[in-house]
Amino acid sequence: MTTTAIWCDRCGEPAAGADHGTCRTARELEPPRFCSRCRRRMKVQILPAGWTATCVEHGLTRS
């Protein structure tokens, strides 16, 4: 099953609506802040070996 991002996972705005070049650049160094499927703000934990981001609806994402 392929999932298409509807929302930008950094700023929470519609993914197709605007230029997200700065978001893509920032995401190289930062974890996502918003769920790209439902736009909910995620709980983010920065770890020495990476990060985890949890959406209450869609679960865990990690690096």
Secondary structure, DSSP 8 states (H G I E B T S, - for coil): ------B-TTT-SBTTTS--HHHHHHHTTS---B-TTT--B-EEEEETTEEEEEETTTEEEE-
